[in-house]
């Protein structure tokens, strides 16, 4: 059983203060920053489950709100922020920069995990911080919304899609065709968009874990 420490953090994203949960295992191998989407938040039960799987593999995780408390309240009624990909991407880039200002986190190899619209934000962030972001994983994501940033991504990218999520699968295939970085589409049989079917979220979490362990650990070895 891996030992880890959980703390609440407040991230200065320049134009907003964003709340988050930081979990750091003993002797972490890397850090994965989560980008929620479609009105979700740091309380997302699915992303918290994935984070726990990563923590057990000695990967630190940061789950945070891409929207301020006030923006989230407004978005619940208007939906005006959840599809504002440039805003979400700016917040994620600012959070990555904040990570680099934290003494205990800055040395860790960094990965991004994006769900839904958060996947587009993660890919844009990876394109804007190519020297920092070493791996990206999308779960049920909309990488197509990253549009022009896709060819600029250098980080190895895993696109996890449910086998029953036909429309999103086609969008992922179209986005993958624009990626120049190493990438793979991982189809989870029997899974719908929210990975609610028994065993499907676990399969997605394991795929994400293995991708991050493969692409983050070499950076640790290089730094030693």
C-alpha positions in Angstrom: 0.0 0.0 0.0 1.5 3.3 -1.1 1.7 6.1 1.5 0.7 9.5 0.3 -0.2 13.0 1.6 -3.2 15.0 0.5 -3.5 18.8 0.9 -5.8 21.5 -0.3 -4.2 24.1 -2.6 -5.1 27.5 -4.0 -3.6 28.1 -7.4 -3.0 31.6 -8.6 -4.0 31.4 -12.3 -3.4 35.1 -12.8 -7.1 36.0 -13.6 -8.6 33.6 -11.0 -7.9 31.7 -7.8 -8.5 28.0 -8.4 -9.0 25.4 -5.7 -7.5 22.0 -5.9 -6.5 18.7 -4.2 -2.8 17.8 -4.3 -1.9 14.2 -3.5 1.8 13.3 -3.3 3.0 9.7 -2.6 6.3 9.0 -0.9 9.1 9.2 -3.5 6.8 10.2 -6.4 7.8 9.2 -9.9 6.0 12.1 -11.5 3.0 14.5 -11.3 -0.2 14.3 -13.3 -2.4 17.4 -13.5 -6.0 16.8 -14.3 -8.1 19.0 -16.6 -11.8 18.4 -16.0 -14.4 19.4 -18.6 -18.0 19.9 -19.4 -18.9 21.5 -16.1 -17.1 19.1 -13.9 -14.8 20.0 -11.1 -12.1 18.6 -8.7 -14.9 16.6 -7.0 -15.4 14.5 -10.2 -15.8 10.9 -8.9 -14.4 9.4 -12.1 -11.3 11.5 -12.2 -10.7 11.0 -8.4 -10.9 7.2 -9.0 -8.3 7.5 -11.8 -6.2 9.7 -9.5 -6.2 7.0 -6.8 -5.0 4.4 -9.3 -2.2 6.7 -10.3 -1.3 7.5 -6.6 -1.0 3.7 -5.9 1.6 3.7 -8.7 3.6 6.5 -7.0 2.4 9.2 -9.3 1.4 12.5 -7.6 -1.9 14.1 -8.8 -3.4 17.6 -8.9 -7.1 17.8 -9.3 -8.3 21.4 -9.5 -11.1 23.5 -10.8 -10.6 25.2 -14.1 -13.3 27.7 -13.2 -13.5 30.0 -10.2 -16.3 29.3 -7.7 -18.3 32.2 -9.2 -17.7 31.1 -12.8 -18.8 27.6 -11.9 -22.0 28.9 -10.4 -22.8 30.9 -13.5 -21.8 28.0 -15.8 -24.3 25.7 -14.1 -27.1 27.8 -15.6 -25.6 29.3 -18.8 -23.0 26.7 -19.9 -20.9 29.7 -21.1 -17.6 28.6 -19.7 -17.4 24.8 -20.1 -16.9 25.0 -23.9 -14.6 28.1 -23.7 -11.5 26.0 -24.7 -9.1 29.0 -24.9 -10.1 30.0 -21.3 -9.7 26.4 -20.0 -6.3 26.1 -21.8 -5.1 29.4 -20.3 -6.0 28.2 -16.9 -4.2 24.9 -17.4 -1.1 26.6 -18.7 -1.2 29.0 -15.7 -1.5 26.0 -13.4 1.5 24.2 -15.0 3.5 27.4 -14.4 2.3 27.5 -10.8 3.5 23.9 -10.4 7.0 25.0 -11.5 7.0 27.6 -8.7 6.5 25.0 -6.0 9.8 23.6 -4.8 8.5 20.1 -4.1 6.7 19.8 -7.5 8.9 21.6 -10.0 11.5 18.7 -10.3 8.8 16.1 -11.1 8.2 15.0 -14.7 4.8 16.3 -15.7 1.8 14.6 -17.4 -1.7 15.9 -18.2 -4.9 13.9 -17.9 -7.9 15.5 -19.7 -11.5 14.4 -19.8 -14.2 15.7 -22.2 -13.4 19.3 -23.1 -10.5 19.2 -20.6 -8.7 17.0 -23.1 -8.6 19.8 -25.6 -7.2 22.1 -23.0 -4.6 19.5 -22.1 -3.4 19.2 -25.7 -3.2 23.0 -26.1 -1.2 23.3 -22.9 1.1 20.5 -24.1 1.7 22.5 -27.3 2.4 25.7 -25.4 4.7 24.0 -22.8 6.5 21.4 -24.9 9.6 21.2 -22.7 7.5 20.7 -19.6 4.7 18.3 -20.5 6.0 14.8 -21.2 2.8 12.8 -21.6 -0.9 13.4 -22.2 -3.9 11.1 -21.7 -7.4 11.9 -22.8 -10.4 9.9 -21.4 -13.6 10.3 -23.4 -12.1 13.5 -24.6 -12.7 16.0 -27.4 -9.2 16.4 -28.7 -10.7 17.7 -32.0 -11.5 20.9 -30.1 -7.7 21.6 -29.8 -7.8 22.2 -33.5 -4.7 24.0 -34.7 -2.6 23.0 -31.6 -2.7 19.3 -32.5 0.3 19.3 -34.9 2.4 21.2 -32.4 2.0 18.7 -29.6 5.3 16.8 -28.9 4.2 14.8 -25.8 3.2 11.2 -26.4 -0.5 11.1 -26.3 -3.0 8.3 -25.4 -6.6 8.8 -26.5 -8.9 6.5 -24.4 -12.4 6.1 -25.8 -15.3 3.9 -25.1 -16.2 1.3 -27.7 -19.8 2.3 -27.6 -19.0 6.1 -27.8 -19.2 6.0 -31.6 -19.4 9.7 -32.3 -16.6 10.6 -30.0 -14.5 7.8 -31.3 -14.7 9.2 -34.8 -13.7 12.6 -33.5 -10.7 11.1 -31.8 -9.7 9.3 -34.9 -9.9 12.6 -36.9 -7.8 14.4 -34.2 -5.2 11.6 -34.0 -4.7 12.0 -37.8 -3.4 15.5 -37.1 -1.1 14.5 -34.3 2.6 14.3 -35.1 3.6 13.2 -31.7 3.7 9.5 -30.8 0.1 8.5 -30.0 -2.4 5.7 -29.7 -6.1 5.3 -29.5 -7.1 2.9 -26.7 -10.7 1.6 -27.2 -12.3 0.2 -24.0 -14.8 -2.5 -25.1 -18.3 -2.0 -23.9 -17.7 1.5 -22.5 -20.0 4.4 -23.2 -19.0 8.1 -23.0 -19.0 8.2 -19.1 -17.4 4.8 -18.6 -20.3 3.7 -16.3 -20.3 0.1 -17.3 -18.7 -2.4 -14.8 -14.9 -2.6 -15.2 -14.6 0.1 -17.9 -13.4 2.9 -15.8 -10.9 0.6 -14.1 -9.6 -0.4 -17.6 -9.3 3.3 -18.6 -7.4 4.1 -15.3 -5.0 1.2 -15.8 -4.3 2.3 -19.4 -3.6 5.8 -18.2 -1.4 4.6 -15.4 0.7 2.5 -17.8 1.0 5.3 -20.3 2.3 7.7 -17.6 4.6 5.2 -16.1 6.1 4.5 -19.5 6.6 8.1 -20.5 7.4 9.9 -17.2 9.8 7.5 -15.6 12.6 7.8 -18.2 12.8 11.5 -17.3 13.4 10.5 -13.7 16.2 8.2 -14.6 17.8 10.9 -16.8 17.7 13.4 -14.0 19.6 11.2 -11.6 
